[in-house]
Amino acid sequence: GTRDVIREAVDAAKPLGMPVIVYTVVQAGGWAIREHPEWKMVAADGSVIEGRVCFNSGYRQFMLGLIEEMLAYDIDGFHVDMLD
């Protein structure tokens, strides 16, 4: 949509002295796998592990880009979930 939820949270919290911690999930089978099936995790036997992304793929750079984008908001930290 048109909202910038992180900006709204930072703008509301900072004047009150409240920290803003951004929650992000790194191991989820959503947009990234649909748009980039080459990022899927592969087992030692070569079979694809459905619903999982491989961090040794373009996905790592994609996630680093997201984190860099979030840091520009002057947040106080991250809760990075599902690193497995």
PDB file of N, CA, C and O in Angstrom:
ATOM      1  N   GLY A   1       0.809  -1.181   0.000  1.00  0.00           N
ATOM      2  CA  GLY A   1       0.000   0.000   0.000  1.00  0.00           C
ATOM      3  C   GLY A   1       0.857   1.251   0.000  1.00  0.00           C
ATOM      4  O   GLY A   1       2.020   1.236  -0.404  1.00  0.00           O
ATOM      5  N   THR A   2       0.266   2.306   0.452  1.00  0.00           N
ATOM      6  CA  THR A   2       0.942   3.602   0.457  1.00  0.00           C
ATOM      7  C   THR A   2       1.549   3.950   1.809  1.00  0.00           C
ATOM      8  O   THR A   2       2.261   4.948   1.926  1.00  0.00           O
ATOM      9  N   ARG A   3       1.281   3.147   2.825  1.00  0.00           N
ATOM     10  CA  ARG A   3       1.810   3.454   4.155  1.00  0.00           C
ATOM     11  C   ARG A   3       3.272   3.050   4.281  1.00  0.00           C
ATOM     12  O   ARG A   3       3.728   2.112   3.628  1.00  0.00           O
ATOM     13  N   ASP A   4       3.989   3.759   5.116  1.00  0.00           N
ATOM     14  CA  ASP A   4       5.369   3.432   5.467  1.00  0.00           C
ATOM     15  C   ASP A   4       5.354   3.146   6.959  1.00  0.00           C
ATOM     16  O   ASP A   4       5.588   4.037   7.776  1.00  0.00           O
ATOM     17  N   VAL A   5       5.078   1.900   7.304  1.00  0.00           N
ATOM     18  CA  VAL A   5       4.820   1.521   8.693  1.00  0.00           C
ATOM     19  C   VAL A   5       6.044   1.717   9.579  1.00  0.00           C
ATOM     20  O   VAL A   5       5.910   2.135  10.729  1.00  0.00           O
ATOM     21  N   ILE A   6       7.230   1.423   9.065  1.00  0.00           N
ATOM     22  CA  ILE A   6       8.434   1.632   9.886  1.00  0.00           C
ATOM     23  C   ILE A   6       8.611   3.121  10.172  1.00  0.00           C
ATOM     24  O   ILE A   6       8.907   3.500  11.305  1.00  0.00           O
ATOM     25  N   ARG A   7       8.434   3.956   9.172  1.00  0.00           N
ATOM     26  CA  ARG A   7       8.551   5.407   9.382  1.00  0.00           C
ATOM     27  C   ARG A   7       7.528   5.870  10.405  1.00  0.00           C
ATOM     28  O   ARG A   7       7.856   6.666  11.285  1.00  0.00           O
ATOM     29  N   GLU A   8       6.298   5.390  10.307  1.00  0.00           N
ATOM     30  CA  GLU A   8       5.258   5.771  11.264  1.00  0.00           C
ATOM     31  C   GLU A   8       5.650   5.371  12.687  1.00  0.00           C
ATOM     32  O   GLU A   8       5.463   6.145  13.627  1.00  0.00           O
ATOM     33  N   ALA A   9       6.190   4.172  12.840  1.00  0.00           N
ATOM     34  CA  ALA A   9       6.582   3.693  14.170  1.00  0.00           C
ATOM     35  C   ALA A   9       7.729   4.517  14.737  1.00  0.00           C
ATOM     36  O   ALA A   9       7.695   4.913  15.902  1.00  0.00           O
ATOM     37  N   VAL A  10       8.744   4.776  13.919  1.00  0.00           N
ATOM     38  CA  VAL A  10       9.892   5.573  14.372  1.00  0.00           C
ATOM     39  C   VAL A  10       9.447   6.983  14.729  1.00  0.00           C
ATOM     40  O   VAL A  10       9.843   7.511  15.768  1.00  0.00           O
ATOM     41  N   ASP A  11       8.636   7.596  13.890  1.00  0.00           N
ATOM     42  CA  ASP A  11       8.185   8.971  14.141  1.00  0.00           C
ATOM     43  C   ASP A  11       7.336   9.070  15.408  1.00  0.00           C
ATOM     44  O   ASP A  11       7.375  10.087  16.101  1.00  0.00           O
ATOM     45  N   ALA A  12       6.579   8.035  15.710  1.00  0.00           N
ATOM     46  CA  ALA A  12       5.748   8.048  16.920  1.00  0.00           C
ATOM     47  C   ALA A  12       6.558   7.712  18.167  1.00  0.00           C
ATOM     48  O   ALA A  12       6.294   8.261  19.236  1.00  0.00           O
ATOM     49  N   ALA A  13       7.536   6.822  18.049  1.00  0.00           N
ATOM     50  CA  ALA A  13       8.275   6.333  19.218  1.00  0.00           C
ATOM     51  C   ALA A  13       9.403   7.255  19.662  1.00  0.00           C
ATOM     52  O   ALA A  13       9.590   7.463  20.861  1.00  0.00           O
ATOM     53  N   LYS A  14      10.148   7.802  18.730  1.00  0.00           N
ATOM     54  CA  LYS A  14      11.343   8.577  19.079  1.00  0.00           C
ATOM     55  C   LYS A  14      11.054   9.754  20.009  1.00  0.00           C
ATOM     56  O   LYS A  14      11.806   9.946  20.965  1.00  0.00           O
ATOM     57  N   PRO A  15      10.003  10.556  19.783  1.00  0.00           N
ATOM     58  CA  PRO A  15       9.744  11.671  20.705  1.00  0.00           C
ATOM     59  C   PRO A  15       9.428  11.208  22.131  1.00  0.00           C
ATOM     60  O   PRO A  15       9.565  11.975  23.084  1.00  0.00           O
ATOM     61  N   LEU A  16       9.008   9.961  22.266  1.00  0.00           N
ATOM     62  CA  LEU A  16       8.688   9.406  23.581  1.00  0.00           C
ATOM     63  C   LEU A  16       9.870   8.665  24.192  1.00  0.00           C
ATOM     64  O   LEU A  16       9.763   8.129  25.295  1.00  0.00           O
ATOM     65  N   GLY A  17      10.989   8.633  23.488  1.00  0.00           N
ATOM     66  CA  GLY A  17      12.174   7.934  23.988  1.00  0.00           C
ATOM     67  C   GLY A  17      12.042   6.422  23.935  1.00  0.00           C
ATOM     68  O   GLY A  17      12.759   5.716  24.644  1.00  0.00           O
ATOM     69  N   MET A  18      11.143   5.916  23.112  1.00  0.00           N
ATOM     70  CA  MET A  18      10.932   4.470  23.004  1.00  0.00           C
ATOM     71  C   MET A  18      11.799   3.891  21.892  1.00  0.00           C
ATOM     72  O   MET A  18      11.892   4.482  20.816  1.00  0.00           O
ATOM     73  N   PRO A  19      12.433   2.748  22.132  1.00  0.00           N
ATOM     74  CA  PRO A  19      13.217   2.116  21.068  1.00  0.00           C
ATOM     75  C   PRO A  19      12.298   1.468  20.038  1.00  0.00           C
ATOM     76  O   PRO A  19      11.177   1.067  20.348  1.00  0.00           O
ATOM     77  N   VAL A  20      12.791   1.373  18.819  1.00  0.00           N
ATOM     78  CA  VAL A  20      12.060   0.689  17.755  1.00  0.00           C
ATOM     79  C   VAL A  20      12.899  -0.504  17.309  1.00  0.00           C
ATOM     80  O   VAL A  20      14.013  -0.346  16.809  1.00  0.00           O
ATOM     81  N   ILE A  21      12.350  -1.682  17.496  1.00  0.00           N
ATOM     82  CA  ILE A  21      12.987  -2.930  17.082  1.00  0.00           C
ATOM     83  C   ILE A  21      12.168  -3.482  15.921  1.00  0.00           C
ATOM     84  O   ILE A  21      10.960  -3.676  16.055  1.00  0.00           O
ATOM     85  N   VAL A  22      12.806  -3.736  14.790  1.00  0.00           N
ATOM     86  CA  VAL A  22      12.112  -4.227  13.603  1.00  0.00           C
ATOM     87  C   VAL A  22      12.202  -5.747  13.570  1.00  0.00           C
ATOM     88  O   VAL A  22      13.282  -6.326  13.683  1.00  0.00           O
ATOM     89  N   TYR A  23      11.055  -6.372  13.413  1.00  0.00           N
ATOM     90  CA  TYR A  23      10.958  -7.829  13.302  1.00  0.00           C
ATOM     91  C   TYR A  23      11.030  -8.214  11.836  1.00  0.00           C
ATOM     92  O   TYR A  23      10.311  -7.655  11.008  1.00  0.00           O
ATOM     93  N   THR A  24      11.886  -9.156  11.516  1.00  0.00           N
ATOM     94  CA  THR A  24      11.968  -9.644  10.142  1.00  0.00           C
ATOM     95  C   THR A  24      12.202 -11.147  10.153  1.00  0.00           C
ATOM     96  O   THR A  24      12.920 -11.668  11.007  1.00  0.00           O
ATOM     97  N   VAL A  25      11.599 -11.829   9.210  1.00  0.00           N
ATOM     98  CA  VAL A  25      11.731 -13.283   9.078  1.00  0.00           C
ATOM     99  C   VAL A  25      12.631 -13.552   7.889  1.00  0.00           C
ATOM    100  O   VAL A  25      12.384 -13.047   6.794  1.00  0.00           O
ATOM    101  N   VAL A  26      13.669 -14.340   8.093  1.00  0.00           N
ATOM    102  CA  VAL A  26      14.578 -14.615   6.984  1.00  0.00           C
ATOM    103  C   VAL A  26      14.365 -15.987   6.361  1.00  0.00           C
ATOM    104  O   VAL A  26      14.812 -16.221   5.238  1.00  0.00           O
ATOM    105  N   GLN A  27      13.706 -16.886   7.046  1.00  0.00           N
ATOM    106  CA  GLN A  27      13.532 -18.236   6.511  1.00  0.00           C
ATOM    107  C   GLN A  27      12.049 -18.507   6.337  1.00  0.00           C
ATOM    108  O   GLN A  27      11.420 -19.163   7.168  1.00  0.00           O
ATOM    109  N   ALA A  28      11.507 -18.000   5.259  1.00  0.00           N
ATOM    110  CA  ALA A  28      10.085 -18.199   4.988  1.00  0.00           C
ATOM    111  C   ALA A  28       9.899 -18.425   3.500  1.00  0.00           C
ATOM    112  O   ALA A  28      10.570 -17.797   2.681  1.00  0.00           O
ATOM    113  N   GLY A  29       9.008 -19.302   3.157  1.00  0.00           N
ATOM    114  CA  GLY A  29       8.792 -19.650   1.753  1.00  0.00           C
ATOM    115  C   GLY A  29       7.741 -18.790   1.104  1.00  0.00           C
ATOM    116  O   GLY A  29       6.686 -19.293   0.716  1.00  0.00           O
ATOM    117  N   GLY A  30       7.996 -17.530   0.979  1.00  0.00           N
ATOM    118  CA  GLY A  30       7.022 -16.624   0.391  1.00  0.00           C
ATOM    119  C   GLY A  30       7.480 -16.067  -0.933  1.00  0.00           C
ATOM    120  O   GLY A  30       7.831 -16.805  -1.854  1.00  0.00           O
ATOM    121  N   TRP A  31       7.472 -14.756  -1.011  1.00  0.00           N
ATOM    122  CA  TRP A  31       7.783 -14.037  -2.236  1.00  0.00           C
ATOM    123  C   TRP A  31       9.122 -14.470  -2.836  1.00  0.00           C
ATOM    124  O   TRP A  31       9.218 -14.705  -4.040  1.00  0.00           O
ATOM    125  N   ALA A  32      10.138 -14.574  -2.011  1.00  0.00           N
ATOM    126  CA  ALA A  32      11.485 -14.856  -2.522  1.00  0.00           C
ATOM    127  C   ALA A  32      11.524 -16.164  -3.308  1.00  0.00           C
ATOM    128  O   ALA A  32      12.115 -16.217  -4.386  1.00  0.00           O
ATOM    129  N   ILE A  33      10.911 -17.206  -2.789  1.00  0.00           N
ATOM    130  CA  ILE A  33      10.942 -18.502  -3.479  1.00  0.00           C
ATOM    131  C   ILE A  33      10.056 -18.476  -4.723  1.00  0.00           C
ATOM    132  O   ILE A  33      10.398 -19.074  -5.743  1.00  0.00           O
ATOM    133  N   ARG A  34       8.933 -17.793  -4.641  1.00  0.00           N
ATOM    134  CA  ARG A  34       8.063 -17.710  -5.833  1.00  0.00           C
ATOM    135  C   ARG A  34       8.762 -16.964  -6.964  1.00  0.00           C
ATOM    136  O   ARG A  34       8.687 -17.377  -8.122  1.00  0.00           O
ATOM    137  N   GLU A  35       9.439 -15.869  -6.634  1.00  0.00           N
ATOM    138  CA  GLU A  35      10.095 -15.054  -7.653  1.00  0.00           C
ATOM    139  C   GLU A  35      11.467 -15.576  -8.061  1.00  0.00           C
ATOM    140  O   GLU A  35      11.932 -15.317  -9.171  1.00  0.00           O
ATOM    141  N   HIS A  36      12.114 -16.314  -7.159  1.00  0.00           N
ATOM    142  CA  HIS A  36      13.477 -16.812  -7.412  1.00  0.00           C
ATOM    143  C   HIS A  36      13.594 -18.270  -6.983  1.00  0.00           C
ATOM    144  O   HIS A  36      14.216 -18.558  -5.960  1.00  0.00           O
ATOM    145  N   PRO A  37      13.013 -19.189  -7.737  1.00  0.00           N
ATOM    146  CA  PRO A  37      13.089 -20.601  -7.355  1.00  0.00           C
ATOM    147  C   PRO A  37      14.529 -21.118  -7.287  1.00  0.00           C
ATOM    148  O   PRO A  37      14.793 -22.135  -6.645  1.00  0.00           O
ATOM    149  N   GLU A  38      15.453 -20.426  -7.946  1.00  0.00           N
ATOM    150  CA  GLU A  38      16.867 -20.835  -7.886  1.00  0.00           C
ATOM    151  C   GLU A  38      17.462 -20.608  -6.500  1.00  0.00           C
ATOM    152  O   GLU A  38      18.566 -21.079  -6.226  1.00  0.00           O
ATOM    153  N   TRP A  39      16.758 -19.900  -5.623  1.00  0.00           N
ATOM    154  CA  TRP A  39      17.225 -19.662  -4.254  1.00  0.00           C
ATOM    155  C   TRP A  39      16.783 -20.758  -3.290  1.00  0.00           C
ATOM    156  O   TRP A  39      17.101 -20.686  -2.103  1.00  0.00           O
ATOM    157  N   LYS A  40      16.060 -21.768  -3.764  1.00  0.00           N
ATOM    158  CA  LYS A  40      15.581 -22.821  -2.868  1.00  0.00           C
ATOM    159  C   LYS A  40      16.742 -23.615  -2.285  1.00  0.00           C
ATOM    160  O   LYS A  40      17.777 -23.806  -2.924  1.00  0.00           O
ATOM    161  N   MET A  41      16.541 -24.069  -1.065  1.00  0.00           N
ATOM    162  CA  MET A  41      17.545 -24.886  -0.390  1.00  0.00           C
ATOM    163  C   MET A  41      17.574 -26.269  -1.026  1.00  0.00           C
ATOM    164  O   MET A  41      16.533 -26.828  -1.371  1.00  0.00           O
ATOM    165  N   VAL A  42      18.774 -26.814  -1.177  1.00  0.00           N
ATOM    166  CA  VAL A  42      18.961 -28.131  -1.778  1.00  0.00           C
ATOM    167  C   VAL A  42      19.700 -29.012  -0.776  1.00  0.00           C
ATOM    168  O   VAL A  42      20.687 -28.591  -0.174  1.00  0.00           O
ATOM    169  N   ALA A  43      19.214 -30.234  -0.605  1.00  0.00           N
ATOM    170  CA  ALA A  43      19.829 -31.193   0.313  1.00  0.00           C
ATOM    171  C   ALA A  43      21.110 -31.767  -0.308  1.00  0.00           C
ATOM    172  O   ALA A  43      21.387 -31.569  -1.492  1.00  0.00           O
ATOM    173  N   ALA A  44      21.872 -32.472   0.508  1.00  0.00           N
ATOM    174  CA  ALA A  44      23.129 -33.067   0.053  1.00  0.00           C
ATOM    175  C   ALA A  44      22.918 -34.021  -1.121  1.00  0.00           C
ATOM    176  O   ALA A  44      23.806 -34.186  -1.958  1.00  0.00           O
ATOM    177  N   ASP A  45      21.747 -34.646  -1.183  1.00  0.00           N
ATOM    178  CA  ASP A  45      21.469 -35.581  -2.279  1.00  0.00           C
ATOM    179  C   ASP A  45      20.935 -34.883  -3.534  1.00  0.00           C
ATOM    180  O   ASP A  45      20.600 -35.544  -4.516  1.00  0.00           O
ATOM    181  N   GLY A  46      20.857 -33.556  -3.503  1.00  0.00           N
ATOM    182  CA  GLY A  46      20.406 -32.791  -4.657  1.00  0.00           C
ATOM    183  C   GLY A  46      18.919 -32.517  -4.700  1.00  0.00           C
ATOM    184  O   GLY A  46      18.446 -31.809  -5.590  1.00  0.00           O
ATOM    185  N   SER A  47      18.172 -33.064  -3.755  1.00  0.00           N
ATOM    186  CA  SER A  47      16.730 -32.824  -3.740  1.00  0.00           C
ATOM    187  C   SER A  47      16.435 -31.452  -3.136  1.00  0.00           C
ATOM    188  O   SER A  47      17.140 -30.985  -2.242  1.00  0.00           O
ATOM    189  N   VAL A  48      15.381 -30.821  -3.643  1.00  0.00           N
ATOM    190  CA  VAL A  48      14.988 -29.498  -3.171  1.00  0.00           C
ATOM    191  C   VAL A  48      14.245 -29.635  -1.847  1.00  0.00           C
ATOM    192  O   VAL A  48      13.378 -30.497  -1.702  1.00  0.00           O
ATOM    193  N   ILE A  49      14.582 -28.792  -0.892  1.00  0.00           N
ATOM    194  CA  ILE A  49      13.888 -28.753   0.394  1.00  0.00           C
ATOM    195  C   ILE A  49      12.810 -27.684   0.248  1.00  0.00           C
ATOM    196  O   ILE A  49      13.110 -26.490   0.284  1.00  0.00           O
ATOM    197  N   GLU A  50      11.572 -28.102   0.084  1.00  0.00           N
ATOM    198  CA  GLU A  50      10.465 -27.184  -0.199  1.00  0.00           C
ATOM    199  C   GLU A  50      10.253 -26.189   0.939  1.00  0.00           C
ATOM    200  O   GLU A  50      10.349 -26.533   2.117  1.00  0.00           O
ATOM    201  N   GLY A  51       9.964 -24.953   0.556  1.00  0.00           N
ATOM    202  CA  GLY A  51       9.637 -23.914   1.519  1.00  0.00           C
ATOM    203  C   GLY A  51      10.826 -23.318   2.245  1.00  0.00           C
ATOM    204  O   GLY A  51      10.648 -22.531   3.174  1.00  0.00           O
ATOM    205  N   ARG A  52      12.028 -23.676   1.843  1.00  0.00           N
ATOM    206  CA  ARG A  52      13.228 -23.175   2.509  1.00  0.00           C
ATOM    207  C   ARG A  52      14.115 -22.477   1.497  1.00  0.00           C
ATOM    208  O   ARG A  52      14.221 -22.913   0.351  1.00  0.00           O
ATOM    209  N   VAL A  53      14.746 -21.404   1.911  1.00  0.00           N
ATOM    210  CA  VAL A  53      15.681 -20.703   1.041  1.00  0.00           C
ATOM    211  C   VAL A  53      17.112 -21.013   1.475  1.00  0.00           C
ATOM    212  O   VAL A  53      17.379 -21.278   2.647  1.00  0.00           O
ATOM    213  N   CYS A  54      18.008 -20.975   0.520  1.00  0.00           N
ATOM    214  CA  CYS A  54      19.428 -21.221   0.780  1.00  0.00           C
ATOM    215  C   CYS A  54      20.119 -19.883   0.988  1.00  0.00           C
ATOM    216  O   CYS A  54      19.988 -18.974   0.168  1.00  0.00           O
ATOM    217  N   PHE A  55      20.853 -19.766   2.083  1.00  0.00           N
ATOM    218  CA  PHE A  55      21.568 -18.523   2.361  1.00  0.00           C
ATOM    219  C   PHE A  55      22.816 -18.374   1.496  1.00  0.00           C
ATOM    220  O   PHE A  55      23.399 -17.291   1.434  1.00  0.00           O
ATOM    221  N   ASN A  56      23.230 -19.443   0.833  1.00  0.00           N
ATOM    222  CA  ASN A  56      24.370 -19.387  -0.084  1.00  0.00           C
ATOM    223  C   ASN A  56      23.866 -19.192  -1.510  1.00  0.00           C
ATOM    224  O   ASN A  56      24.293 -19.884  -2.435  1.00  0.00           O
ATOM    225  N   SER A  57      22.969 -18.255  -1.666  1.00  0.00           N
ATOM    226  CA  SER A  57      22.389 -17.933  -2.970  1.00  0.00           C
ATOM    227  C   SER A  57      22.209 -16.417  -3.025  1.00  0.00           C
ATOM    228  O   SER A  57      22.683 -15.697  -2.146  1.00  0.00           O
ATOM    229  N   GLY A  58      21.533 -15.944  -4.044  1.00  0.00           N
ATOM    230  CA  GLY A  58      21.228 -14.525  -4.152  1.00  0.00           C
ATOM    231  C   GLY A  58      20.351 -14.019  -3.028  1.00  0.00           C
ATOM    232  O   GLY A  58      20.217 -12.812  -2.828  1.00  0.00           O
ATOM    233  N   TYR A  59      19.748 -14.950  -2.289  1.00  0.00           N
ATOM    234  CA  TYR A  59      18.875 -14.560  -1.177  1.00  0.00           C
ATOM    235  C   TYR A  59      19.644 -13.794  -0.107  1.00  0.00           C
ATOM    236  O   TYR A  59      19.104 -12.871   0.503  1.00  0.00           O
ATOM    237  N   ARG A  60      20.884 -14.165   0.123  1.00  0.00           N
ATOM    238  CA  ARG A  60      21.682 -13.476   1.147  1.00  0.00           C
ATOM    239  C   ARG A  60      21.809 -11.983   0.806  1.00  0.00           C
ATOM    240  O   ARG A  60      21.608 -11.132   1.672  1.00  0.00           O
ATOM    241  N   GLN A  61      22.138 -11.670  -0.436  1.00  0.00           N
ATOM    242  CA  GLN A  61      22.273 -10.273  -0.837  1.00  0.00           C
ATOM    243  C   GLN A  61      20.930  -9.558  -0.766  1.00  0.00           C
ATOM    244  O   GLN A  61      20.867  -8.385  -0.397  1.00  0.00           O
ATOM    245  N   PHE A  62      19.859 -10.262  -1.117  1.00  0.00           N
ATOM    246  CA  PHE A  62      18.513  -9.706  -1.012  1.00  0.00           C
ATOM    247  C   PHE A  62      18.217  -9.313   0.429  1.00  0.00           C
ATOM    248  O   PHE A  62      17.721  -8.213   0.676  1.00  0.00           O
ATOM    249  N   MET A  63      18.513 -10.197   1.393  1.00  0.00           N
ATOM    250  CA  MET A  63      18.257  -9.909   2.804  1.00  0.00           C
ATOM    251  C   MET A  63      19.150  -8.779   3.310  1.00  0.00           C
ATOM    252  O   MET A  63      18.695  -7.934   4.080  1.00  0.00           O
ATOM    253  N   LEU A  64      20.405  -8.754   2.890  1.00  0.00           N
ATOM    254  CA  LEU A  64      21.300  -7.661   3.295  1.00  0.00           C
ATOM    255  C   LEU A  64      20.772  -6.321   2.783  1.00  0.00           C
ATOM    256  O   LEU A  64      20.890  -5.304   3.467  1.00  0.00           O
ATOM    257  N   GLY A  65      20.196  -6.319   1.592  1.00  0.00           N
ATOM    258  CA  GLY A  65      19.597  -5.105   1.060  1.00  0.00           C
ATOM    259  C   GLY A  65      18.411  -4.646   1.888  1.00  0.00           C
ATOM    260  O   GLY A  65      18.249  -3.451   2.134  1.00  0.00           O
ATOM    261  N   LEU A  66      17.572  -5.597   2.325  1.00  0.00           N
ATOM    262  CA  LEU A  66      16.435  -5.251   3.182  1.00  0.00           C
ATOM    263  C   LEU A  66      16.902  -4.669   4.508  1.00  0.00           C
ATOM    264  O   LEU A  66      16.355  -3.675   4.986  1.00  0.00           O
ATOM    265  N   ILE A  67      17.914  -5.293   5.096  1.00  0.00           N
ATOM    266  CA  ILE A  67      18.435  -4.809   6.379  1.00  0.00           C
ATOM    267  C   ILE A  67      19.033  -3.414   6.209  1.00  0.00           C
ATOM    268  O   ILE A  67      18.823  -2.544   7.054  1.00  0.00           O
ATOM    269  N   GLU A  68      19.769  -3.199   5.136  1.00  0.00           N
ATOM    270  CA  GLU A  68      20.340  -1.870   4.868  1.00  0.00           C
ATOM    271  C   GLU A  68      19.230  -0.826   4.729  1.00  0.00           C
ATOM    272  O   GLU A  68      19.350   0.289   5.237  1.00  0.00           O
ATOM    273  N   GLU A  69      18.166  -1.191   4.047  1.00  0.00           N
ATOM    274  CA  GLU A  69      17.032  -0.284   3.881  1.00  0.00           C
ATOM    275  C   GLU A  69      16.408   0.055   5.234  1.00  0.00           C
ATOM    276  O   GLU A  69      16.070   1.212   5.488  1.00  0.00           O
ATOM    277  N   MET A  70      16.254  -0.942   6.101  1.00  0.00           N
ATOM    278  CA  MET A  70      15.651  -0.700   7.414  1.00  0.00           C
ATOM    279  C   MET A  70      16.554   0.143   8.307  1.00  0.00           C
ATOM    280  O   MET A  70      16.059   0.953   9.091  1.00  0.00           O
ATOM    281  N   LEU A  71      17.874  -0.034   8.202  1.00  0.00           N
ATOM    282  CA  LEU A  71      18.801   0.755   9.013  1.00  0.00           C
ATOM    283  C   LEU A  71      18.704   2.245   8.715  1.00  0.00           C
ATOM    284  O   LEU A  71      19.006   3.070   9.577  1.00  0.00           O
ATOM    285  N   ALA A  72      18.290   2.596   7.509  1.00  0.00           N
ATOM    286  CA  ALA A  72      18.165   4.004   7.130  1.00  0.00           C
ATOM    287  C   ALA A  72      17.068   4.702   7.931  1.00  0.00           C
ATOM    288  O   ALA A  72      16.991   5.930   7.919  1.00  0.00           O
ATOM    289  N   TYR A  73      16.221   3.947   8.626  1.00  0.00           N
ATOM    290  CA  TYR A  73      15.134   4.527   9.412  1.00  0.00           C
ATOM    291  C   TYR A  73      15.555   4.934  10.817  1.00  0.00           C
ATOM    292  O   TYR A  73      14.718   5.410  11.583  1.00  0.00           O
ATOM    293  N   ASP A  74      16.811   4.766  11.178  1.00  0.00           N
ATOM    294  CA  ASP A  74      17.278   5.091  12.526  1.00  0.00           C
ATOM    295  C   ASP A  74      16.571   4.242  13.577  1.00  0.00           C
ATOM    296  O   ASP A  74      16.145   4.738  14.620  1.00  0.00           O
ATOM    297  N   ILE A  75      16.458   2.936  13.270  1.00  0.00           N
ATOM    298  CA  ILE A  75      15.863   2.004  14.232  1.00  0.00           C
ATOM    299  C   ILE A  75      16.913   1.646  15.280  1.00  0.00           C
ATOM    300  O   ILE A  75      18.097   1.945  15.125  1.00  0.00           O
ATOM    301  N   ASP A  76      16.456   1.005  16.339  1.00  0.00           N
ATOM    302  CA  ASP A  76      17.366   0.646  17.435  1.00  0.00           C
ATOM    303  C   ASP A  76      17.856  -0.780  17.394  1.00  0.00           C
ATOM    304  O   ASP A  76      18.791  -1.133  18.113  1.00  0.00           O
ATOM    305  N   GLY A  77      17.246  -1.608  16.566  1.00  0.00           N
ATOM    306  CA  GLY A  77      17.697  -2.978  16.467  1.00  0.00           C
ATOM    307  C   GLY A  77      16.752  -3.828  15.641  1.00  0.00           C
ATOM    308  O   GLY A  77      15.741  -3.364  15.116  1.00  0.00           O
ATOM    309  N   PHE A  78      17.132  -5.104  15.551  1.00  0.00           N
ATOM    310  CA  PHE A  78      16.361  -6.088  14.776  1.00  0.00           C
ATOM    311  C   PHE A  78      16.019  -7.278  15.652  1.00  0.00           C
ATOM    312  O   PHE A  78      16.753  -7.621  16.579  1.00  0.00           O
ATOM    313  N   HIS A  79      14.907  -7.890  15.346  1.00  0.00           N
ATOM    314  CA  HIS A  79      14.629  -9.250  15.802  1.00  0.00           C
ATOM    315  C   HIS A  79      14.586 -10.056  14.518  1.00  0.00           C
ATOM    316  O   HIS A  79      13.587 -10.044  13.800  1.00  0.00           O
ATOM    317  N   VAL A  80      15.672 -10.755  14.234  1.00  0.00           N
ATOM    318  CA  VAL A  80      15.761 -11.568  13.021  1.00  0.00           C
ATOM    319  C   VAL A  80      15.337 -12.976  13.401  1.00  0.00           C
ATOM    320  O   VAL A  80      16.013 -13.644  14.184  1.00  0.00           O
ATOM    321  N   ASP A  81      14.232 -13.421  12.853  1.00  0.00           N
ATOM    322  CA  ASP A  81      13.631 -14.701  13.228  1.00  0.00           C
ATOM    323  C   ASP A  81      13.844 -15.752  12.147  1.00  0.00           C
ATOM    324  O   ASP A  81      14.002 -15.445  10.965  1.00  0.00           O
ATOM    325  N   MET A  82      13.843 -16.974  12.587  1.00  0.00           N
ATOM    326  CA  MET A  82      13.886 -18.159  11.730  1.00  0.00           C
ATOM    327  C   MET A  82      15.194 -18.312  10.958  1.00  0.00           C
ATOM    328  O   MET A  82      15.186 -18.590   9.759  1.00  0.00           O
ATOM    329  N   LEU A  83      16.305 -18.130  11.647  1.00  0.00           N
ATOM    330  CA  LEU A  83      17.604 -18.384  11.013  1.00  0.00           C
ATOM    331  C   LEU A  83      17.891 -19.881  10.900  1.00  0.00           C
ATOM    332  O   LEU A  83      18.748 -20.293  10.118  1.00  0.00           O
ATOM    333  N   ASP A  84      17.186 -20.682  11.667  1.00  0.00           N
ATOM    334  CA  ASP A  84      17.364 -22.134  11.684  1.00  0.00           C
ATOM    335  C   ASP A  84      18.821 -22.503  11.880  1.00  0.00           C
ATOM    336  O   ASP A  84      19.158 -23.687  11.920  1.00  0.00           O
TER     337      ASP A  84
END
